[in-house]
Amino acid sequence: MPTFQDYYTTLGVSRTATPDEIKRAYRKLAKEWHPDRHPPAKRKDVEDKFKAIAEAHEVLSDPEKRKRFDALGEHWRHGQEFQGAPGGGFGGAPGGYRTVSPEEFARMFGGRGGTGGAGGNGGFSDFFSQMFGDMFAGQGGARGDARTHAHADRGEDAEAEIEVKVGDALLGGKKLFALAIRTPCEACEGEGRIGRRTCPACGGLGSNQREQSIDLTIPKDARDGMVVRLRGLGAPGEAGPGDLLLTLRLVGDDVYRLRGDDVEADVVVAPWDLIDGTAVDVAVPAGTVTAKLPAGTKAGQKLRLRGQGLARADGSRGDLHLVVRLGLPEPLTDAQKDMLRQLGKDAPQVRGGASR
């Protein structure tokens, strides 16, 4: 006898959950507990959990099975069985169970039964229809009518992640990205299963991956982990396509790096510019600002520009930290090379960073 499980608890949804809420909960859990995502040592427990999730979804996604489960709980699989009184039995089965036919039920409680005959004007189907709605009704009843009222559904939302360079997130603009988009599996219609078997097309995940390129305008408030909704780029549907939920993951580049909520960026100047100090133009989210480097500034020294970093969730902005780096003109003339050699002849050795 299979162990009883509360399917609502298994999926983590309320008893009033809509079909869409049940489907979303199932897909999230199926991804999390798919056996291929766990080490072999935990495979048995994970497979049991995955099967329980699939069973819960199978019952709660089927309107008639869900109604039986809601009405009968752990006895939903054998909803027409009745238990007799203690010490006796029902229909001659001492202390046990017996399945009754519609005709026999009608004779016990009145009514025509399933094949007609003397009695009242109710019957087996009418009795259960009054108690449990249409889940035991005939094909010409409310169950059949419900199927004819199916409405056109909008396509499912798709999900994808992209890596955005910190400099692009800071300064904005439009960039072309190649995306790996996950959309509901067409073979199993996003269920992860075909009948009682795991869908071979998606491995039970309910979704497949496809490649697509988009020309994305980077939001002015872009930040790591931000989700951007792109209308109409999801899976197709009778009532129109769903949306694409795009998660931004910020990565450093040759110039810009994340430092918590702040950004660190290199500014390159010639060594002689630091002798008497200089000014450099710096690109910031609102345009360009001029940063002044005082006389005697050393390589590696930092200058803070407040409020010129990335947007924060509360609407404020972090800071931009400029790191001074030394550079030389390219290409150097022969005369410039000779001058640098002369400069280095009597100068003490210069080392820093990882060098000793």
C-alpha positions in Angstrom: 0.0 0.0 0.0 1.6 3.3 -1.0 2.4 5.8 1.8 -0.1 8.6 1.9 1.3 12.1 1.1 -0.4 15.4 1.2 0.1 16.5 -2.4 -0.4 20.2 -1.5 2.4 20.0 1.1 4.7 18.1 -1.3 4.4 20.9 -3.9 4.4 23.7 -1.3 1.1 25.2 -2.5 -2.2 26.1 -0.8 -5.3 24.0 -1.2 -6.8 26.9 -3.3 -3.8 27.0 -5.6 -4.6 27.7 -9.3 -3.5 25.3 -12.1 -0.8 27.8 -13.1 0.5 28.0 -9.5 0.6 24.2 -9.3 2.5 24.0 -12.6 5.0 26.7 -11.5 5.6 25.0 -8.2 6.1 21.6 -9.9 8.6 23.0 -12.5 10.6 24.7 -9.8 10.8 21.6 -7.6 11.4 19.3 -10.6 14.5 21.3 -11.5 15.7 21.4 -8.0 15.3 17.7 -7.3 16.1 16.2 -10.7 18.5 13.2 -10.0 21.0 14.4 -12.6 21.6 17.5 -10.5 22.7 15.6 -7.4 25.7 13.4 -6.5 25.4 9.6 -6.9 25.6 9.2 -3.1 22.3 10.9 -2.6 20.7 9.6 -5.8 18.2 7.2 -4.0 16.7 9.8 -1.7 16.6 12.3 -4.5 14.9 9.9 -6.9 12.2 9.2 -4.2 11.7 12.9 -3.7 11.5 13.5 -7.5 8.9 10.7 -7.8 6.8 12.1 -5.0 6.8 15.5 -6.7 5.8 14.0 -10.0 3.0 12.1 -8.3 1.7 15.2 -6.6 1.7 17.1 -9.8 0.0 14.3 -11.7 -2.9 14.3 -9.2 -3.3 18.0 -8.6 -3.0 18.9 -12.3 -5.9 16.6 -13.2 -9.1 18.3 -12.2 -11.0 15.1 -11.5 -8.2 13.4 -9.5 -7.8 16.6 -7.6 -11.5 16.7 -6.7 -11.4 13.1 -5.5 -8.3 13.9 -3.4 -9.9 17.0 -1.9 -13.0 15.0 -1.0 -11.6 11.7 0.1 -8.0 12.4 1.2 -5.9 9.2 1.4 -8.8 7.1 0.1 -9.1 9.1 -3.2 -7.8 6.1 -5.2 -10.8 3.9 -4.1 -13.5 6.5 -3.6 -16.4 4.0 -4.0 -15.3 1.7 -1.2 -17.2 1.9 2.1 -16.4 0.5 5.5 -19.0 -1.4 7.5 -19.8 -1.0 11.2 -17.4 -2.4 13.8 -17.7 -6.2 14.1 -20.1 -6.4 11.2 -19.4 -5.6 7.7 -20.9 -4.0 4.7 -22.8 -6.2 2.3 -21.8 -9.4 4.0 -18.1 -8.8 4.4 -17.3 -9.0 8.1 -15.2 -6.2 9.4 -13.9 -5.4 5.9 -14.6 -3.5 2.6 -16.5 -4.3 -0.4 -17.0 -2.4 -3.7 -20.6 -1.9 -4.7 -22.0 -1.4 -8.2 -24.1 1.6 -9.1 -27.2 -0.6 -9.3 -26.6 -2.0 -5.8 -25.9 1.4 -4.4 -29.2 2.6 -5.9 -31.2 -0.2 -4.3 -29.6 0.6 -0.9 -30.2 4.4 -1.0 -33.1 4.7 -3.5 -33.1 5.7 -7.1 -33.0 4.1 -10.5 -29.4 3.1 -10.6 -27.3 3.0 -13.6 -29.6 0.9 -15.8 -33.1 2.1 -14.8 -35.7 0.3 -12.7 -38.1 1.1 -10.0 -37.3 3.7 -7.4 -37.1 7.4 -6.9 -35.9 10.0 -9.3 -32.3 10.3 -8.2 -29.8 7.5 -8.6 -26.1 6.7 -8.1 -24.8 9.5 -10.3 -27.3 12.1 -9.0 -26.4 11.2 -5.4 -22.7 11.7 -6.0 -23.2 14.8 -8.1 -25.0 16.4 -5.1 -22.2 15.4 -2.7 -19.1 15.9 -4.8 -20.2 18.0 -7.8 -19.5 16.7 -11.2 -16.5 14.4 -10.6 -18.8 11.3 -10.9 -21.1 12.7 -13.5 -21.5 11.0 -16.8 -19.9 12.1 -20.0 -22.9 14.2 -20.9 -22.9 16.1 -17.6 -20.9 19.0 -16.2 -17.6 17.2 -16.8 -18.1 17.2 -20.5 -19.2 20.8 -20.5 -16.1 21.9 -18.6 -13.9 20.6 -21.3 -15.7 22.7 -23.9 -14.9 25.9 -22.0 -11.2 25.7 -22.4 -9.7 29.2 -23.0 -6.8 30.1 -25.2 -3.6 30.3 -23.1 -0.8 32.8 -23.4 2.6 31.2 -24.0 4.8 30.3 -21.1 7.5 32.7 -19.9 11.1 31.7 -20.8 14.2 32.3 -18.6 17.8 33.1 -19.5 20.9 34.6 -18.0 23.5 36.9 -19.6 26.9 38.2 -18.6 27.1 42.0 -18.8 30.4 43.7 -18.5 30.5 46.1 -15.5 31.5 49.0 -17.8 28.5 48.4 -20.0 26.2 48.2 -17.0 27.6 51.5 -15.7 27.5 53.5 -18.9 24.5 51.8 -20.6 24.0 51.6 -24.3 22.8 48.8 -26.6 24.6 45.5 -27.0 24.1 42.3 -29.0 23.9 39.1 -26.8 23.7 35.4 -27.7 21.2 33.8 -25.2 20.6 30.3 -24.0 16.8 30.5 -23.4 14.8 27.8 -21.6 11.3 27.2 -22.9 8.7 24.6 -22.0 9.3 21.2 -23.7 6.9 20.7 -26.6 7.1 16.9 -26.4 5.6 16.8 -22.9 4.0 20.3 -22.9 6.2 21.3 -20.0 5.0 18.5 -17.7 8.3 16.7 -17.6 6.5 13.4 -18.0 4.7 11.5 -20.8 2.3 9.2 -19.2 4.1 7.6 -16.3 7.6 7.9 -17.9 10.1 10.7 -17.7 10.0 12.8 -20.9 13.1 11.8 -23.0 13.2 15.1 -24.8 13.8 17.2 -21.7 14.9 14.6 -19.1 12.0 15.4 -16.8 12.9 19.1 -16.5 9.9 20.2 -18.5 11.9 22.7 -20.5 14.6 22.7 -23.3 17.3 25.2 -24.2 17.4 27.1 -27.4 19.8 29.7 -28.7 18.7 33.2 -29.7 20.4 36.6 -30.2 18.9 39.9 -29.0 19.9 43.5 -29.3 19.5 44.6 -25.7 19.3 48.2 -24.4 20.9 47.9 -21.0 18.8 49.5 -18.3 20.1 52.7 -16.7 19.6 51.1 -13.3 21.3 47.8 -14.2 22.8 45.8 -11.3 23.9 42.3 -10.6 21.0 39.8 -10.3 18.5 42.2 -11.9 15.7 40.6 -13.9 14.6 42.3 -17.1 11.3 41.3 -18.6 11.3 41.3 -22.4 7.8 41.2 -23.8 6.8 38.6 -26.4 10.1 36.7 -26.4 8.9 33.7 -24.5 7.2 30.5 -25.8 4.4 30.8 -28.3 0.8 30.4 -27.3 -2.7 30.6 -28.7 -3.3 34.0 -27.0 0.2 35.2 -27.9 3.8 34.5 -26.8 5.0 34.7 -23.2 7.8 36.9 -22.0 11.5 36.4 -21.5 12.8 36.9 -18.0 16.4 37.9 -18.4 18.7 37.8 -15.4 21.8 40.1 -15.6 25.1 38.8 -14.2 27.8 41.5 -14.0 31.4 40.5 -14.8 34.6 42.5 -14.6 36.5 43.6 -17.7 40.0 45.0 -18.4 39.0 48.4 -17.0 36.0 48.0 -14.6 35.6 45.8 -11.6 32.9 45.3 -9.0 33.8 46.1 -5.4 30.6 45.3 -3.4 28.1 48.1 -4.3 30.9 50.2 -5.8 32.9 50.1 -9.1 36.6 50.3 -9.4 38.0 51.6 -12.7 41.5 52.3 -14.1 42.7 55.7 -15.4 45.9 55.7 -17.3 48.2 58.7 -17.4 51.8 59.4 -18.4 54.5 59.5 -15.6 55.3 63.1 -16.3 51.7 64.2 -15.9 51.9 63.3 -12.2 54.8 65.5 -11.5 52.8 68.7 -11.4 49.3 67.1 -11.4 46.8 66.8 -14.2 43.1 66.5 -15.1 41.4 63.5 -16.8 38.0 63.2 -18.3 36.1 60.2 -16.9 32.9 58.6 -18.4 30.1 58.3 -15.8 26.4 57.3 -16.0 25.3 60.8 -16.6 28.0 61.7 -19.2 31.5 62.9 -18.4 33.2 64.5 -15.4 36.7 65.9 -15.0 38.8 64.4 -12.2 41.8 66.3 -10.9 45.0 64.3 -10.0 47.1 66.4 -7.5 50.8 66.9 -8.0 52.8 64.0 -6.6 50.0 61.4 -7.2 51.5 57.9 -7.3 50.6 54.9 -9.5 48.0 52.7 -7.7 46.6 55.7 -5.8 42.7 55.9 -5.7 40.3 58.8 -6.2 36.6 58.4 -5.2 33.8 59.9 -7.2 30.8 59.7 -5.0 27.4 58.6 -6.5 28.9 57.8 -9.9 28.8 54.0 -9.5 26.0 51.4 -10.3 22.4 51.8 -9.3 21.3 50.2 -6.0 18.0 48.5 -5.3 16.9 51.5 -3.1 17.4 54.0 -6.1 20.7 55.4 -4.9 24.1 54.9 -6.6 27.3 53.5 -5.4 30.7 55.2 -5.8 33.2 55.0 -8.6 36.8 54.5 -7.5 39.5 55.6 -9.9 42.8 53.7 -9.8 45.8 55.6 -11.2 47.9 53.5 -13.7 51.0 54.7 -15.6 51.3 54.4 -19.3 53.6 55.5 -22.1 52.8 56.9 -25.6 52.7 54.3 -28.4 54.8 54.1 -30.3 57.8 55.8 -28.6 60.3 57.6 -30.8 64.0 56.7 -30.6 64.7 60.0 -28.9 62.0 59.2 -26.2 63.5 55.8 -25.6 67.0 57.3 -25.1 65.5 59.8 -22.6 63.9 57.0 -20.6 67.1 55.0 -20.6 69.0 58.1 -19.3 66.3 58.5 -16.6 66.7 55.0 -15.4 70.5 55.0 -15.2 70.8 56.7 -11.9 67.3 56.0 -10.5 66.7 53.5 -7.7 64.9 50.3 -8.6 61.2 50.5 -8.9 59.1 47.5 -7.8 55.5 47.1 -6.6 52.5 44.8 -6.5 53.5 41.2 -6.7 57.1 42.0 -7.7 59.8 42.0 -5.1 
